[in-house]
Each structure stands twice: as structure tokens, then as C-alpha cells.
Amino acid sequence: MANTGLLGPYRLTFDAIDAAVTQTSPGVFALGHADPGGRFCVNHVGRSDADIKIKLRDFIGSDSLFKYGYFPSSEAAFQKECALFHDVRPPRNLVHPGRPKGTSWECPHCRIFA
């Protein structure tokens, strides 16, 4: 139930994704559900390096809700995904987020790629 700094939550459906995500952009998302008190609980975090809307559609049926945020670059999205991975520790993210092939980006929170 940590503050993700992302927009939402929204229902994880085609219609809700299309209504909420209106830009073609790199982005980060959190998938989850509402607890009995109505608070968003993160199960998984991920990112898209090019179009967050398309990536979110791949997860329809996996959870009931999503949050998202646009980022100006895939590197910025990678850094935010890493931050959420370390801060929130989502139960369905079993391994550290990967970086795009051909990059030498480092996680701002650990030395996994150092």
C-alpha cells in the first residue's frame, strides 16, 4: 500500500485503459487489487519503453486494477520501475527489472548491473 506516485487506480480493462492512457509514451505501471478498506495493493510493477497502453493490454485478466505514469524516456521509466521494485517489493516481481538490450543503465538503488 505504499505511495507509488502513479495515476489511478483504474480498472484493468480495455475500455478503462483506452480512457485513461491517452498518450503514446514510455511508462511505468503497477497492477493490483483493492483491499477491504479500498486501498490499492500492488502485486506487480512493470514498464514499457515505448507505449505503455499496449503493454498494459497484455496484462488484462491478471489483476483487477492498475496505476500508471508517463515518463519522458525509457531510461526514466526503467529508473522508476527499479525504485518501485525496491520500495514496494511486489509479490509477483520475482526478479529485478531488466534493462533494455544495448544499454548500460544502472539501477539507482542497487548494484545489480554494476
DRENDO-1510 file (C-alpha; in Angstrom, 1 decimal, always signed):
<recs>
REC; n; res; u; v; w
REC; 1; MET; +0.0; +0.0; +0.0 .
REC; 2; ALA; +3.0; +2.3; -0.5 .
REC; 3; ASN; +2.5; +5.5; -2.4 .
REC; 4; THR; +3.6; +4.7; -6.0 .
REC; 5; GLY; +3.4; +8.3; -7.3 .
REC; 6; LEU; +1.4; +6.9; -10.3 .
REC; 7; LEU; -2.1; +7.9; -11.6 .
REC; 8; GLY; -5.1; +5.8; -10.7 .
REC; 9; PRO; -6.2; +3.2; -9.8 .
REC; 10; TYR; -8.3; +2.3; -12.8 .
REC; 11; ARG; -10.0; -1.0; -13.7 .
REC; 12; LEU; -7.7; -3.2; -15.8 .
REC; 13; THR; -10.0; -3.5; -18.9 .
REC; 14; PHE; -9.6; -2.5; -22.5 .
REC; 15; ASP; -12.1; +0.4; -22.1 .
REC; 16; ALA; -10.6; +1.7; -18.9 .
REC; 17; ILE; -7.0; +1.6; -20.3 .
REC; 18; ASP; -8.2; +3.4; -23.5 .
REC; 19; ALA; -10.0; +6.1; -21.5 .
REC; 20; ALA; -7.1; +6.7; -19.0 .
REC; 21; VAL; -4.0; +6.2; -21.1 .
REC; 22; THR; -4.2; +8.7; -23.9 .
REC; 23; GLN; -0.6; +9.2; -24.9 .
REC; 24; THR; +1.9; +7.0; -26.7 .
REC; 25; SER; +4.8; +7.2; -24.3 .
REC; 26; PRO; +7.3; +5.2; -22.2 .
REC; 27; GLY; +5.8; +4.5; -18.9 .
REC; 28; VAL; +5.6; +2.5; -15.7 .
REC; 29; PHE; +2.6; +0.7; -14.2 .
REC; 30; ALA; +1.6; -1.1; -11.1 .
REC; 31; LEU; -1.0; -3.9; -11.1 .
REC; 32; GLY; -3.0; -4.8; -8.1 .
REC; 33; HIS; -6.3; -5.0; -6.3 .
REC; 34; ALA; -8.2; -3.1; -3.6 .
REC; 35; ASP; -8.0; -4.4; -0.1 .
REC; 36; PRO; -11.2; -4.5; +2.1 .
REC; 37; GLY; -10.6; -0.8; +3.0 .
REC; 38; GLY; -10.4; +0.2; -0.6 .
REC; 39; ARG; -6.6; +0.8; -0.6 .
REC; 40; PHE; -4.7; -0.2; -3.7 .
REC; 41; CYS; -2.3; -3.1; -3.1 .
REC; 42; VAL; +0.5; -3.6; -5.6 .
REC; 43; ASN; +1.0; -7.1; -6.9 .
REC; 44; HIS; +3.3; -6.4; -9.8 .
REC; 45; VAL; +5.2; -3.5; -11.4 .
REC; 46; GLY; +6.4; -3.1; -14.9 .
REC; 47; ARG; +7.2; -0.7; -17.7 .
REC; 48; SER; +7.0; -0.1; -21.4 .
REC; 49; ASP; +10.0; +1.5; -23.2 .
REC; 50; ALA; +7.7; +2.8; -26.0 .
REC; 51; ASP; +3.9; +2.6; -25.5 .
REC; 52; ILE; +2.5; +1.9; -22.0 .
REC; 53; LYS; -1.0; +1.4; -23.3 .
REC; 54; ILE; +0.0; -1.6; -25.5 .
REC; 55; LYS; +1.9; -3.1; -22.6 .
REC; 56; LEU; -1.0; -2.7; -20.1 .
REC; 57; ARG; -3.3; -4.5; -22.5 .
REC; 58; ASP; -1.0; -7.6; -22.2 .
REC; 59; PHE; -1.9; -7.8; -18.6 .
REC; 60; ILE; -5.7; -7.7; -18.8 .
REC; 61; GLY; -7.1; -10.6; -16.7 .
REC; 62; SER; -4.1; -10.8; -14.4 .
REC; 63; ASP; -5.3; -8.3; -11.8 .
REC; 64; SER; -8.4; -6.0; -11.3 .
REC; 65; LEU; -6.7; -2.6; -11.1 .
REC; 66; PHE; -3.8; -0.6; -12.5 .
REC; 67; LYS; -1.9; +2.6; -11.9 .
REC; 68; TYR; +0.4; +4.2; -14.4 .
REC; 69; GLY; +2.7; +7.1; -15.2 .
REC; 70; TYR; +4.2; +8.5; -18.3 .
REC; 71; PHE; +7.9; +9.1; -18.5 .
REC; 72; PRO; +10.0; +11.2; -20.9 .
REC; 73; SER; +12.3; +8.4; -21.8 .
REC; 74; SER; +12.7; +4.7; -21.5 .
REC; 75; GLU; +15.6; +5.3; -19.1 .
REC; 76; ALA; +13.5; +7.4; -16.8 .
REC; 77; ALA; +10.8; +4.6; -16.9 .
REC; 78; PHE; +13.5; +2.0; -16.1 .
REC; 79; GLN; +14.6; +4.1; -13.1 .
REC; 80; LYS; +11.1; +4.4; -11.8 .
REC; 81; GLU; +10.4; +0.7; -12.2 .
REC; 82; CYS; +13.5; -0.1; -10.2 .
REC; 83; ALA; +12.5; +2.3; -7.5 .
REC; 84; LEU; +9.1; +0.7; -7.2 .
REC; 85; PHE; +10.6; -2.8; -7.2 .
REC; 86; HIS; +12.9; -1.9; -4.3 .
REC; 87; ASP; +10.4; +0.3; -2.4 .
REC; 88; VAL; +7.2; -1.7; -2.8 .
REC; 89; ARG; +8.6; -5.3; -3.2 .
REC; 90; PRO; +5.6; -6.5; -5.3 .
REC; 91; PRO; +4.9; -10.2; -4.6 .
REC; 92; ARG; +4.8; -11.2; -8.3 .
REC; 93; ASN; +8.1; -9.5; -9.3 .
REC; 94; LEU; +10.4; -12.3; -8.5 .
REC; 95; VAL; +13.5; -10.9; -10.2 .
REC; 96; HIS; +14.9; -7.4; -10.6 .
REC; 97; PRO; +13.6; -5.4; -13.6 .
REC; 98; GLY; +15.8; -5.9; -16.7 .
REC; 99; ARG; +17.3; -3.1; -18.6 .
REC; 100; PRO; +16.8; -2.8; -22.4 .
REC; 101; LYS; +19.3; -4.6; -24.5 .
REC; 102; GLY; +22.1; -2.4; -25.7 .
REC; 103; THR; +22.0; -0.1; -22.7 .
REC; 104; SER; +24.4; +0.2; -19.8 .
REC; 105; TRP; +21.9; +1.8; -17.4 .
REC; 106; GLU; +22.4; +1.1; -13.7 .
REC; 107; CYS; +19.7; +0.6; -11.0 .
REC; 108; PRO; +19.7; +3.7; -8.8 .
REC; 109; HIS; +19.0; +1.5; -5.8 .
REC; 110; CYS; +21.4; -1.4; -6.0 .
REC; 111; ARG; +24.5; -2.6; -7.8 .
REC; 112; ILE; +22.9; -5.5; -9.8 .
REC; 113; PHE; +24.2; -4.1; -13.1 .
REC; 114; ALA; +27.4; -2.5; -11.8 .
</recs>
